[in-house]
Amino acid sequence: MKLRINQKLHSLREERRLTQAEFAELLGLSQGAYGRLERGETLVDFEQLMRFSETLNVPITDFLPETLIVHTHNQNGHGGVGVGNYYDYTNNDPEKWRELEHENIRLQEANSRLEQQLQSVKEENATLKSLIEWFKNRFDGEQS
């Protein structure tokens, strides 16, 4: 999985009509370090990437491959990262939205079925624990 950091930095620099030296200064880098970054000759750690994102006022996901998705929250308030295929939610194609809606419904139904199965397993587990406890008490009672 190849990140698009160097291409994104180059295009942002050109959009802003800045020289490499000016852009490097904006990012807090030497001109040489920035040049190596833009040519894809050096790696960026996540802290640097976050700083670039904040300094340039662009989402961090702009630097990531299209197959990497960063979720800042979900219904449980947790974030996460997903790798794989994804949908372009900026697409205004009504057919695509219908497909997404159907896929969402299918996933919600699957989730509901899994939650029901989980509840059944929990109930069976509680029943088994009760039976084990009953046998244990009965067996302990016969040993005394």
C-alpha positions in Angstrom: 0.0 0.0 0.0 1.7 3.2 -1.2 0.9 6.5 0.5 0.3 9.6 -1.7 2.2 12.0 0.6 4.7 13.2 -2.0 2.1 13.7 -4.7 -0.2 15.5 -2.4 2.5 17.8 -1.0 3.6 18.7 -4.5 0.0 19.5 -5.7 -0.7 21.6 -2.6 2.5 23.5 -3.1 1.6 24.2 -6.7 -2.0 25.2 -5.9 -0.6 27.7 -3.4 2.0 28.9 -5.9 4.9 28.5 -3.5 8.5 27.5 -4.1 9.9 24.5 -2.4 11.8 26.7 0.0 8.6 28.6 1.0 6.6 25.5 1.4 9.4 23.8 3.4 9.4 26.8 5.7 5.6 26.6 6.1 5.9 23.0 7.1 8.9 23.6 9.4 11.3 21.6 7.3 14.6 22.4 5.6 14.4 22.9 1.8 16.5 19.7 1.3 14.3 17.6 3.6 11.2 18.9 1.9 12.6 18.2 -1.6 13.3 14.6 -0.6 9.8 14.3 0.7 8.3 15.7 -2.5 10.4 13.3 -4.6 9.3 10.3 -2.4 12.8 9.6 -1.2 12.1 9.8 2.5 9.4 8.6 4.9 7.0 10.6 7.1 6.0 9.5 10.5 2.4 9.8 11.6 3.1 12.9 13.9 4.6 14.7 10.9 1.6 13.7 8.7 -0.8 15.1 11.3 1.2 18.3 11.6 1.2 18.7 7.8 -2.5 18.1 7.7 -3.1 20.8 10.4 -0.7 23.3 8.9 -2.1 23.0 5.4 -5.7 22.7 6.6 -6.4 19.6 4.7 -7.9 16.3 6.0 -5.2 13.7 6.8 -7.0 11.2 4.6 -5.9 13.3 1.6 -2.4 11.8 2.1 -3.6 8.2 2.4 -4.3 5.7 -0.3 -7.9 5.4 -1.4 -8.1 1.9 0.1 -7.4 3.2 3.6 -10.3 4.7 5.5 -10.0 6.5 8.8 -13.1 6.7 10.9 -13.0 9.3 13.7 -16.1 7.8 15.4 -18.8 5.3 15.1 -22.1 4.8 17.0 -20.0 3.6 20.1 -17.8 6.7 20.0 -14.7 4.8 18.9 -12.5 5.5 15.9 -10.7 3.1 13.6 -8.9 2.4 10.4 -10.2 0.2 7.6 -8.3 -1.2 4.6 -10.1 -2.4 1.5 -12.6 -1.2 -1.0 -14.8 1.7 -0.1 -17.5 3.8 -1.7 -17.1 7.4 -2.8 -19.7 9.2 -0.7 -19.2 12.4 -2.7 -20.7 10.9 -5.7 -24.0 12.5 -6.6 -25.2 9.6 -8.8 -28.7 8.6 -7.6 -28.1 5.0 -8.7 -25.0 4.8 -6.5 -26.9 6.2 -3.6 -29.6 3.5 -4.1 -26.9 0.9 -4.1 -25.5 2.3 -0.9 -28.9 2.4 0.7 -29.6 -1.2 -0.2 -26.1 -2.3 1.0 -26.7 -0.3 4.3 -30.0 -2.1 4.8 -28.4 -5.5 4.1 -25.7 -4.8 6.6 -28.1 -3.6 9.2 -30.1 -6.8 8.8 -27.0 -8.9 9.0 -26.0 -7.0 12.1 -29.4 -7.6 13.7 -29.1 -11.3 13.0 -25.7 -11.4 14.5 -26.9 -9.6 17.6 -29.8 -12.1 18.0 -27.3 -15.0 17.6 -25.0 -13.4 20.2 -28.0 -13.0 22.6 -28.8 -16.7 22.1 -25.3 -17.7 22.8 -25.3 -15.6 26.0 -28.5 -17.3 27.1 -27.1 -20.7 26.4 -24.0 -19.8 28.2 -26.0 -18.8 31.3 -28.0 -22.0 31.1 -24.8 -24.1 30.9 -23.2 -22.2 33.8 -26.3 -22.9 35.9 -26.2 -26.6 35.0 -22.5 -26.8 35.8 -23.2 -25.2 39.1 -26.0 -27.6 39.9 -23.9 -30.6 39.0 -21.0 -29.3 41.0 -23.2 -28.7 44.1 -24.8 -32.1 43.7 -21.5 -33.8 43.2 -19.9 -32.0 46.2 -23.0 -33.0 48.3 -22.5 -36.7 47.5 -18.8 -36.5 48.3 -19.4 -35.4 51.9 
